Amino acid sequence: MNPPRDTSEPPIAKALAHPLRAEILAILQRREASPTEIAQEIGAPLGNVAYHVRQLVSFGLLELVRETPRRGALEHHYRASGSVHVTRAPLTLDDRGREELAEQMRALSERADRIAQESDRRLSRGSRRRGRRCELVMMLADTPPGRG
């Protein structure tokens, strides 16, 4: 198994650093929406949502798909770029459950390495397809007190 990679690369680490960004990204994986629509859907202040949408755009994880005139201004509609997939699942686990989940994550990481090796072999045999650079990021972290 390859050693875990440093996730300090801005698009990955910063996108996952704030739960609101992960939630926005998950919504925009499924459909396009404006910050106003997202704020209404999740019950968050529009200013906060708009800020995090701008951050995700700056990381290259969202793209502007259209602009709609609204009351003398333009409403921007976004979607996730490319094939971004983020899953966020707040959980309550006892020690045993946490260790079981950590073990499953290790197993998935090992499986991902095997899939990458199989892909490398196919690509090296002169496949007409080009390889796609991807990054798998998994994180199991304790939620700080007072959150979630």
FENZI-V408480 format. One record per helix or strand of 3 or more residues. SS is the DSSP state (helix for helix, strand for strand). FROM is the first residue (numbers start at 0). TO is the last residue. If there is no record, write none. Layout:
ss=SS from=FROM to=TO
ss=SS from=FROM to=TO
//
This chain:
ss=helix from=9 to=16
ss=helix from=18 to=29
ss=helix from=34 to=41
ss=helix from=45 to=57
ss=strand from=61 to=69
ss=strand from=72 to=79
ss=helix from=94 to=123
//
